[in-house]
Amino acid sequence: MKHYEFRVIFVGYGSDVNEALEDAIDAARIEELTVEDVECRLVDDDSKVSLSDEELGTVLAALRFYQEKGQDNPGNRSSHIHDIATDIGRVTSLDKEAIDQLCERLNSKREL
């Protein structure tokens, strides 16, 4: 059996969300997936975080310090830092490359 994984990211309001959801379900049907196979997640505006320039600078510095001290390697970090990085085991922590990508994304938002 083939395994498909895809995510639909959509930013919009009101009826636009319904249309995007219908499009995602149609795409799943083309691949012969059932609706139960399609993960849908609504994110409200309260889940977004706005950072001041000072806060963003501190977050970027902290991420680079984390890398510099080898904390991107799970074996190098304390259990407390590991719990933060993995949301107490709920997610996989970011490796060096993923942290680099995150810093680039954050920097690109800074330049806007």
Secondary structure as GFF3:
##gff-version 3
##sequence-region A 1 112
A	DSSP	alpha_helix	15	30	.	.	.	ID=ss1
A	DSSP	three_ten_helix	35	37	.	.	.	ID=ss2
A	DSSP	three_ten_helix	45	47	.	.	.	ID=ss3
A	DSSP	alpha_helix	53	68	.	.	.	ID=ss4
A	DSSP	three_ten_helix	74	76	.	.	.	ID=ss5
A	DSSP	alpha_helix	79	85	.	.	.	ID=ss6
A	DSSP	alpha_helix	96	110	.	.	.	ID=ss7
###
